[in-house]
Amino acid sequence: MSRLTQQLDELGVRVDTQLFELACTHRSYAYENGGIPSNERLEFLGDAVLQIVVTEHIFHTYPDLAEGELAKLRASVVSTYALARVARELELGGHVLLGKGEVATGGNDKSSILADTTEAIIGAVHLSGGSEASSRFIHALLDERIAQSQAEGEYADFKTSLQELAARNGWGLPVYEVAGTGPDHQREFTATVVVDGEPRGAGTAPSKKLAEQRAATIAYRALGGAHA
């Protein structure tokens, strides 16, 4: 039993067997097997369900956050990389049906495929058990992550904050040096931000953008910026 099926069982969420299999059917597998349906329509549905559940949750939970902050907080937990992390913890890759080409290139651990499949699973849960079931599933997966993201301020735009701090102090524009490691389907990027000629923070993440944000967060706080 994977962590995904265990999670569903613990929540008392029952997913129709055919819908579950469809949710795990990547388009590459569908194409190689005579053009059978893929999970793309379920992904479309799951994305919409995910957005409304998370939006409603953060709207009620954080009444002091402005619209822009709410949007950034939501994006931090429903992004491709955030959903891929959820999928890996649920061992979702073992369920995904892929074509031979994707199998050969490690498709069952590609962030884009894992994130899309996670949304498709949410769609399957929604069709099987309605909004109550999909809401329970999403809350179980993301509520703690939302709280952590909000507490750590990772969703905030620290790159802009750092740039403004540097300008106020006459340090010039921050410079980001980024290096990538690992295979294409599992790249890790480390960003170092240089402010006023000195490295002030480093961050590692699955994307250059997020690595730079993490580096900026460390630098901003180290240089005396307030917690955004």
Backbone bond lengths (Angstrom), bond angles and torsions (degrees), N, CA, C in turn:
res aa  C-N    CA-C-N  psi(-1)  N-CA   C-N-CA  omega(-1)  CA-C   N-CA-C  phi
1 M - - - 1.466 - - 1.529 109.44 -
2 S 1.325 117.27 126.78 1.460 121.03 178.21 1.526 109.55 -78.11
3 R 1.308 115.35 167.39 1.461 119.06 178.03 1.527 111.11 -64.70
4 L 1.334 116.56 -29.61 1.462 119.99 177.44 1.519 110.82 -62.85
5 T 1.332 117.10 -52.41 1.469 119.56 -178.73 1.522 110.86 -66.23
6 Q 1.321 116.59 -33.36 1.462 119.83 176.47 1.529 110.52 -65.38
7 Q 1.317 116.58 -41.85 1.464 121.23 178.72 1.520 110.76 -61.93
8 L 1.312 116.46 -44.64 1.464 120.62 179.29 1.525 111.04 -62.41
9 D 1.315 116.39 -41.96 1.469 120.72 178.90 1.525 110.90 -63.60
10 E 1.323 116.67 -44.24 1.462 120.51 -179.06 1.522 111.96 -63.53
11 L 1.317 116.39 -31.28 1.462 121.14 179.29 1.530 112.39 -84.48
12 G 1.327 116.12 -8.58 1.455 119.51 -176.58 1.512 112.76 70.82
13 V 1.330 115.93 27.07 1.468 121.28 -179.30 1.520 109.18 -98.03
14 R 1.309 116.67 123.02 1.459 122.19 179.54 1.525 109.55 -105.98
15 V 1.320 115.92 127.49 1.457 120.88 -179.92 1.521 109.21 -113.07
16 D 1.322 116.07 130.35 1.455 121.04 177.10 1.530 109.94 -52.94
17 T 1.319 116.99 132.74 1.466 121.64 -174.68 1.523 112.39 -58.56
18 Q 1.322 116.37 -43.96 1.468 119.72 -179.37 1.529 111.15 -67.10
19 L 1.326 116.58 -37.77 1.460 119.46 178.46 1.525 110.92 -67.92
20 F 1.318 116.32 -37.96 1.468 120.01 178.38 1.526 110.09 -62.87
21 E 1.317 116.86 -44.62 1.469 120.43 179.40 1.524 110.73 -64.71
22 L 1.331 116.21 -40.02 1.462 119.63 178.06 1.522 110.76 -63.96
23 A 1.331 116.86 -39.95 1.461 120.86 179.67 1.526 111.92 -61.78
24 C 1.309 116.90 -25.71 1.469 122.13 -177.96 1.526 112.81 -96.58
25 T 1.319 117.34 3.58 1.470 121.47 -176.59 1.525 111.17 -93.44
26 H 1.317 115.82 102.08 1.461 121.46 178.36 1.525 109.92 -72.02
27 R 1.310 115.96 153.16 1.468 119.81 -176.42 1.527 112.59 -60.78
28 S 1.325 118.00 -28.44 1.464 120.34 178.76 1.523 110.96 -65.88
29 Y 1.310 117.11 -39.09 1.461 122.11 177.16 1.527 110.15 -69.61
30 A 1.325 115.68 -42.42 1.468 120.47 -179.72 1.529 110.39 -60.48
31 Y 1.330 116.72 -42.01 1.463 121.25 -179.31 1.518 111.44 -65.06
32 E 1.337 116.32 -42.40 1.466 120.07 -177.66 1.532 112.74 -74.36
33 N 1.304 116.86 -10.34 1.461 120.38 -179.35 1.522 112.30 -117.60
34 G 1.321 113.18 46.50 1.461 119.84 171.66 1.510 115.81 78.37
35 G 1.315 117.10 22.40 1.454 119.79 177.05 1.521 114.11 72.38
36 I 1.332 117.22 33.12 1.457 120.23 176.29 1.531 108.79 -67.91
37 P 1.332 118.30 163.09 1.471 120.10 -179.02 1.533 111.51 -60.80
38 S 1.313 115.10 145.89 1.469 121.31 175.93 1.530 108.91 -106.66
39 N 1.328 115.38 -177.13 1.467 119.96 -176.77 1.524 113.71 -87.42
40 E 1.325 118.11 8.03 1.458 120.11 -172.05 1.531 113.56 -64.46
41 R 1.329 117.85 -37.40 1.468 119.41 178.81 1.537 110.69 -69.32
42 L 1.329 116.84 -39.66 1.462 119.59 176.67 1.532 110.78 -65.95
43 E 1.312 116.31 -35.62 1.464 120.78 176.51 1.529 110.04 -61.29
44 F 1.311 116.48 -43.01 1.470 122.16 178.50 1.537 110.62 -59.08
45 L 1.320 115.87 -45.92 1.461 120.71 179.13 1.528 110.64 -66.39
46 G 1.324 116.35 -47.53 1.457 120.64 -177.84 1.510 112.78 -60.35
47 D 1.327 116.82 -38.22 1.459 120.79 178.14 1.527 110.58 -60.49
48 A 1.327 117.05 -43.76 1.467 120.92 -179.52 1.527 111.03 -65.70
49 V 1.334 116.71 -42.67 1.466 121.13 179.05 1.526 110.30 -63.53
50 L 1.324 115.97 -44.59 1.462 121.35 179.45 1.526 111.24 -59.35
51 Q 1.310 116.29 -45.83 1.466 120.68 -178.01 1.524 111.64 -60.47
52 I 1.329 117.59 -44.95 1.464 119.55 -176.15 1.521 111.64 -71.41
53 V 1.335 117.76 -38.20 1.472 120.19 179.95 1.528 110.29 -66.30
54 V 1.324 116.89 -46.16 1.467 120.19 -179.74 1.529 110.57 -67.02
55 T 1.322 116.69 -41.81 1.467 120.43 -179.93 1.524 111.35 -60.83
56 E 1.308 116.48 -46.71 1.467 120.11 179.99 1.526 110.61 -63.57
57 H 1.327 116.39 -40.22 1.466 120.23 -179.09 1.525 111.66 -63.11
58 I 1.323 117.84 -49.90 1.464 119.29 -177.30 1.528 111.08 -71.90
59 F 1.324 117.65 -29.02 1.473 121.17 177.55 1.525 110.16 -61.25
60 H 1.327 116.41 -45.25 1.463 120.54 -177.90 1.535 112.41 -81.15
61 T 1.326 116.92 -31.45 1.463 120.73 -174.78 1.520 112.70 -79.00
62 Y 1.329 117.66 -31.28 1.467 121.66 -175.91 1.532 110.49 -124.73
63 P 1.338 116.71 72.66 1.470 120.70 -175.51 1.526 113.82 -66.00
64 D 1.329 117.81 -16.46 1.463 120.04 -177.85 1.527 113.53 -90.67
65 L 1.323 117.37 -7.58 1.465 119.68 -179.32 1.525 110.92 -80.45
66 A 1.333 115.43 135.89 1.460 120.64 176.60 1.528 110.05 -73.27
67 E 1.320 115.67 167.24 1.473 121.12 -176.34 1.522 111.89 -55.88
68 G 1.328 116.38 -43.91 1.460 119.17 -179.01 1.515 112.41 -64.10
69 E 1.327 116.78 -38.40 1.464 120.58 178.89 1.524 110.93 -68.95
70 L 1.330 116.27 -37.94 1.466 120.15 176.83 1.526 110.50 -60.94
71 A 1.327 115.65 -43.00 1.463 120.05 -179.29 1.528 111.09 -63.56
72 K 1.332 117.04 -40.76 1.466 120.67 -179.96 1.519 111.14 -69.52
73 L 1.338 116.45 -38.80 1.459 120.03 178.28 1.519 110.27 -63.98
74 R 1.316 116.83 -44.26 1.469 120.18 177.92 1.525 110.49 -61.07
75 A 1.311 116.90 -45.61 1.466 120.59 -178.70 1.524 111.85 -60.73
76 S 1.341 116.46 -31.92 1.464 119.46 -177.06 1.521 112.83 -67.79
77 V 1.339 117.75 -21.50 1.468 119.68 -177.71 1.528 113.79 -112.11
78 V 1.337 117.34 -7.96 1.470 118.61 177.96 1.523 111.33 -116.89
79 S 1.327 117.66 10.29 1.460 120.87 177.74 1.523 110.07 -69.13
80 T 1.320 115.53 166.30 1.467 120.61 177.99 1.517 111.25 -55.20
81 Y 1.321 116.92 -46.29 1.461 120.12 -175.44 1.526 111.85 -71.01
82 A 1.332 116.75 -36.36 1.463 119.80 178.15 1.527 110.58 -66.11
83 L 1.322 116.98 -45.02 1.465 120.15 179.62 1.528 111.36 -67.97
84 A 1.320 116.96 -32.92 1.467 119.92 177.83 1.521 110.71 -65.56
85 R 1.335 116.74 -37.41 1.459 119.79 176.69 1.529 110.62 -63.33
86 V 1.318 115.93 -41.68 1.469 120.33 176.16 1.521 109.75 -59.66
87 A 1.331 115.98 -46.36 1.464 121.20 -177.83 1.524 111.65 -60.93
88 R 1.320 117.28 -40.38 1.470 120.59 179.58 1.521 110.59 -66.09
89 E 1.308 117.06 -39.53 1.461 119.89 178.43 1.534 111.02 -65.87
90 L 1.332 116.18 -30.61 1.462 120.90 179.10 1.530 112.28 -85.57
91 E 1.332 116.53 -2.04 1.472 121.95 -177.69 1.534 111.27 58.26
92 L 1.329 114.00 38.65 1.466 120.11 -177.25 1.520 112.63 -68.28
93 G 1.331 116.72 -28.55 1.458 119.79 -177.45 1.510 113.99 -55.95
94 G 1.328 116.95 -30.81 1.456 120.68 179.87 1.508 113.87 -70.20
95 H 1.340 117.15 -15.26 1.461 121.53 179.80 1.532 113.23 -94.31
96 V 1.332 116.54 -19.98 1.460 120.35 -171.17 1.530 111.47 -72.30
97 L 1.319 115.67 131.14 1.465 122.62 177.14 1.524 108.15 -94.97
98 L 1.342 115.51 120.21 1.459 121.44 -174.22 1.515 111.57 -125.30
99 G 1.330 115.16 155.63 1.448 120.48 172.49 1.519 110.02 -73.33
100 K 1.327 116.38 166.00 1.468 121.14 -175.03 1.531 112.23 -59.33
101 G 1.319 116.82 -37.55 1.458 120.11 -179.19 1.519 111.95 -64.31
102 E 1.324 116.03 -43.24 1.466 120.18 179.01 1.521 111.24 -69.07
103 V 1.317 116.66 -36.80 1.467 119.72 177.25 1.524 109.94 -60.61
104 A 1.340 115.78 -43.07 1.460 120.98 -176.76 1.525 112.96 -65.71
105 T 1.329 116.47 -26.00 1.473 120.10 -178.23 1.531 112.28 -105.52
106 G 1.331 116.55 19.74 1.463 119.99 176.24 1.506 114.42 71.37
107 G 1.315 115.84 36.68 1.463 120.87 -176.43 1.512 114.96 -60.41
108 N 1.331 116.88 -27.20 1.466 118.22 -178.13 1.527 112.82 -74.74
109 D 1.353 116.82 0.93 1.455 119.45 172.86 1.531 111.95 -126.48
110 K 1.329 117.07 12.71 1.461 120.57 175.89 1.526 108.90 -75.65
111 S 1.316 115.60 132.27 1.459 119.73 -176.76 1.520 112.83 -58.61
112 S 1.322 117.40 -41.22 1.464 119.91 -177.73 1.526 111.41 -64.10
113 I 1.323 116.82 -42.65 1.462 120.68 -179.57 1.528 110.65 -68.43
114 L 1.322 117.01 -42.25 1.458 120.58 -179.99 1.524 111.31 -64.87
115 A 1.330 117.32 -42.31 1.458 120.72 179.95 1.524 110.97 -65.10
116 D 1.326 116.32 -44.60 1.474 119.97 179.51 1.529 110.93 -62.95
117 T 1.317 116.47 -39.65 1.461 120.14 180.00 1.523 111.13 -68.16
118 T 1.318 117.10 -36.42 1.464 120.72 176.06 1.524 110.50 -59.44
119 E 1.330 116.29 -44.25 1.469 119.83 177.47 1.524 111.23 -64.40
120 A 1.329 116.85 -37.54 1.460 120.26 178.18 1.526 111.31 -65.60
121 I 1.331 117.26 -39.26 1.465 121.19 176.36 1.526 110.32 -61.38
122 I 1.332 116.38 -42.33 1.469 120.26 176.61 1.524 110.04 -60.06
123 G 1.325 116.96 -40.97 1.460 120.63 177.01 1.515 112.01 -61.82
124 A 1.328 116.35 -41.31 1.466 121.03 179.15 1.530 110.83 -66.25
125 V 1.323 116.68 -40.70 1.467 120.89 177.09 1.522 110.16 -61.97
126 H 1.316 116.06 -42.03 1.467 120.93 -178.92 1.523 111.67 -63.79
127 L 1.318 116.48 -44.27 1.470 119.54 179.39 1.526 111.53 -68.92
128 S 1.323 116.42 -31.55 1.471 120.22 -177.72 1.522 112.64 -78.61
129 G 1.324 116.46 -39.96 1.468 118.83 -173.33 1.505 115.58 -125.60
130 G 1.327 117.07 3.56 1.450 119.84 178.24 1.519 113.28 81.09
131 S 1.326 115.15 -175.13 1.459 121.01 -175.14 1.522 112.74 -64.81
132 E 1.327 117.69 -31.20 1.459 119.66 179.97 1.525 110.57 -64.37
133 A 1.326 116.63 -43.64 1.461 121.27 -179.17 1.522 111.33 -68.33
134 S 1.325 117.85 -45.27 1.463 120.10 -178.55 1.524 110.98 -67.26
135 S 1.337 116.86 -36.57 1.453 120.11 177.84 1.525 110.91 -65.16
136 R 1.325 117.28 -42.77 1.463 121.30 179.26 1.529 110.35 -62.53
137 F 1.323 116.39 -41.88 1.457 121.70 -179.89 1.526 111.01 -63.61
138 I 1.322 116.93 -46.82 1.466 121.55 -178.30 1.524 110.94 -65.63
139 H 1.315 116.86 -42.93 1.466 119.83 179.31 1.532 110.73 -61.84
140 A 1.313 116.57 -40.08 1.471 120.39 179.87 1.523 111.03 -63.86
141 L 1.326 116.58 -36.04 1.458 120.83 -177.96 1.525 113.42 -79.05
142 L 1.348 116.64 -35.72 1.460 119.05 -164.86 1.519 117.21 -118.24
143 D 1.307 119.93 -17.67 1.468 119.36 -174.17 1.527 112.62 -57.07
144 E 1.328 117.25 -45.83 1.468 119.76 -179.98 1.524 111.11 -66.25
145 R 1.318 116.59 -35.91 1.467 120.79 179.51 1.527 110.39 -67.32
146 I 1.325 116.26 -38.52 1.461 120.17 177.96 1.520 109.80 -63.64
147 A 1.330 116.43 -46.50 1.466 120.59 179.73 1.522 111.23 -61.44
148 Q 1.327 116.80 -40.90 1.463 120.73 179.73 1.524 111.11 -66.33
149 S 1.326 115.79 -43.84 1.463 119.98 -179.76 1.522 110.57 -62.62
150 Q 1.325 116.31 -40.90 1.459 120.13 179.84 1.523 110.96 -67.65
151 A 1.320 116.69 -42.11 1.465 120.86 -178.21 1.527 111.74 -66.23
152 E 1.328 116.23 -38.55 1.460 120.70 -177.48 1.517 112.72 -82.99
153 G 1.334 115.91 -15.64 1.450 119.41 179.73 1.510 114.11 72.32
154 E 1.344 117.19 15.59 1.460 120.32 -176.12 1.527 112.25 -64.39
155 Y 1.332 115.98 -24.26 1.462 119.89 -178.42 1.531 112.26 -74.93
156 A 1.341 115.57 -20.01 1.458 119.21 -176.88 1.529 111.23 -70.19
157 D 1.325 116.41 158.53 1.463 121.38 -177.93 1.526 109.72 -89.46
158 F 1.333 115.88 80.22 1.454 120.35 -177.68 1.525 112.08 -73.40
159 K 1.331 118.58 -20.36 1.459 119.52 176.51 1.522 110.30 -63.11
160 T 1.327 115.79 -43.97 1.465 119.83 177.83 1.520 110.84 -66.98
161 S 1.347 115.90 -42.68 1.470 119.89 179.61 1.529 111.02 -60.77
162 L 1.340 116.55 -41.76 1.460 120.40 179.84 1.528 111.10 -66.16
163 Q 1.327 116.14 -40.49 1.463 120.13 178.89 1.528 110.74 -61.75
164 E 1.338 115.94 -41.86 1.462 120.15 179.37 1.528 110.97 -66.63
165 L 1.349 116.35 -39.95 1.467 121.10 178.51 1.526 110.44 -63.13
166 A 1.332 116.05 -43.06 1.459 120.67 179.51 1.523 111.08 -63.91
167 A 1.323 116.14 -39.82 1.466 120.08 179.82 1.530 111.06 -64.69
168 R 1.331 116.02 -41.42 1.464 119.93 -179.21 1.529 111.43 -63.10
169 N 1.324 115.89 -30.86 1.458 120.10 -177.03 1.530 113.53 -98.69
170 G 1.327 116.66 3.39 1.451 120.41 177.71 1.512 114.30 70.23
171 W 1.337 116.99 30.50 1.464 120.85 -176.72 1.526 113.72 -91.75
172 G 1.299 117.68 -4.33 1.460 119.86 -175.43 1.523 111.05 80.31
173 L 1.334 116.05 177.87 1.466 120.39 -177.64 1.535 111.66 -73.27
174 P 1.330 117.94 137.56 1.466 120.24 173.54 1.531 109.94 -62.19
175 V 1.318 116.54 145.06 1.467 122.32 179.79 1.531 108.06 -117.59
176 Y 1.344 116.23 131.06 1.462 120.97 -178.35 1.520 110.48 -106.74
177 E 1.322 115.75 127.42 1.458 122.13 175.55 1.527 107.54 -109.91
178 V 1.335 116.60 120.17 1.463 121.05 -172.82 1.524 110.96 -121.45
179 A 1.325 116.06 133.52 1.466 122.00 176.53 1.521 108.43 -127.27
180 G 1.340 116.82 140.18 1.464 121.47 179.99 1.522 111.53 -113.38
181 T 1.331 115.78 146.09 1.461 121.49 177.78 1.521 109.49 -137.09
182 G 1.338 116.04 162.18 1.455 121.08 175.44 1.518 112.98 92.09
183 P 1.350 117.11 167.72 1.466 121.64 179.87 1.526 111.99 -67.58
184 D 1.319 116.34 163.52 1.465 121.14 -174.62 1.521 112.49 -57.58
185 H 1.335 117.68 -35.91 1.463 119.68 -175.99 1.524 112.46 -83.22
186 Q 1.342 117.04 -3.89 1.457 119.63 -178.57 1.533 109.82 -147.70
187 R 1.335 115.08 52.27 1.458 120.56 -177.88 1.527 111.07 -73.13
188 E 1.320 114.84 145.67 1.450 122.03 172.57 1.525 107.41 -125.94
189 F 1.318 116.17 135.15 1.459 120.72 -178.37 1.524 109.83 -117.91
190 T 1.323 115.25 137.74 1.459 121.00 175.52 1.522 108.06 -117.20
191 A 1.323 115.51 122.88 1.463 121.69 -179.61 1.527 109.46 -111.60
192 T 1.324 115.80 135.75 1.461 122.13 173.63 1.521 107.70 -118.91
193 V 1.323 116.66 129.27 1.461 119.50 -179.66 1.524 109.53 -103.89
194 V 1.323 114.89 130.12 1.462 122.32 -179.53 1.526 108.26 -106.18
195 V 1.327 115.11 123.13 1.466 120.85 179.14 1.520 108.69 -124.08
196 D 1.317 115.56 127.21 1.463 121.50 -179.83 1.529 111.38 55.37
197 G 1.337 115.15 37.95 1.454 121.11 175.88 1.512 116.04 82.76
198 E 1.347 117.53 1.84 1.457 120.85 -178.18 1.527 111.10 -125.10
199 P 1.349 118.69 138.59 1.469 120.03 173.55 1.525 109.44 -66.82
200 R 1.333 115.83 126.48 1.464 120.17 -173.37 1.525 113.79 -116.57
201 G 1.336 117.46 -11.77 1.457 119.10 -179.88 1.520 110.67 -173.51
202 A 1.329 116.04 150.02 1.470 121.27 178.52 1.520 109.20 -135.06
203 G 1.317 115.79 144.91 1.454 120.60 179.09 1.514 111.13 -143.41
204 T 1.326 116.58 146.75 1.467 122.42 179.62 1.522 109.15 -121.39
205 A 1.334 116.19 138.48 1.468 121.00 -177.56 1.533 109.30 -162.70
206 P 1.349 117.52 169.00 1.464 120.68 179.52 1.525 113.53 -74.48
207 S 1.341 118.39 -7.73 1.465 121.04 178.16 1.525 109.54 -134.25
208 K 1.330 115.94 153.72 1.466 120.33 178.84 1.517 110.84 -62.43
209 K 1.327 115.62 -41.51 1.459 120.73 -176.97 1.524 111.31 -60.75
210 L 1.340 116.10 -47.52 1.455 119.73 -178.29 1.527 111.16 -69.53
211 A 1.331 117.21 -37.04 1.463 120.63 177.49 1.529 110.08 -61.10
212 E 1.321 116.73 -41.57 1.464 120.61 178.48 1.521 111.18 -66.04
213 Q 1.341 116.71 -39.52 1.465 120.22 177.94 1.531 110.73 -62.05
214 R 1.317 116.44 -42.59 1.463 119.69 -179.78 1.520 111.40 -66.46
215 A 1.324 116.29 -38.94 1.462 119.96 176.73 1.531 110.28 -64.10
216 A 1.331 115.62 -42.55 1.467 120.39 179.74 1.522 111.56 -64.08
217 T 1.337 116.55 -37.67 1.468 120.90 179.17 1.522 110.71 -60.12
218 I 1.332 115.75 -47.17 1.468 120.63 -179.83 1.522 110.85 -63.99
219 A 1.321 116.33 -44.82 1.459 120.62 -178.49 1.526 111.23 -64.95
220 Y 1.315 116.40 -42.87 1.464 121.00 -178.04 1.523 110.62 -59.94
221 R 1.324 115.80 -46.20 1.464 119.59 -179.18 1.528 111.13 -70.19
222 A 1.343 117.21 -38.33 1.460 120.80 -179.50 1.532 111.87 -65.21
223 L 1.334 115.53 -29.95 1.464 119.99 -178.41 1.524 112.74 -90.69
224 G 1.331 115.84 8.48 1.462 118.60 173.52 1.497 115.93 98.09
225 G 1.363 117.39 9.76 1.457 119.88 178.10 1.519 110.36 -72.26
226 A 1.301 116.92 152.31 1.478 120.70 178.94 1.505 110.02 -74.98
227 H 1.334 117.05 159.61 1.472 122.35 175.09 1.518 108.50 -71.26
228 A 1.365 116.25 113.16 1.465 119.68 -177.20 1.511 110.50 -76.48
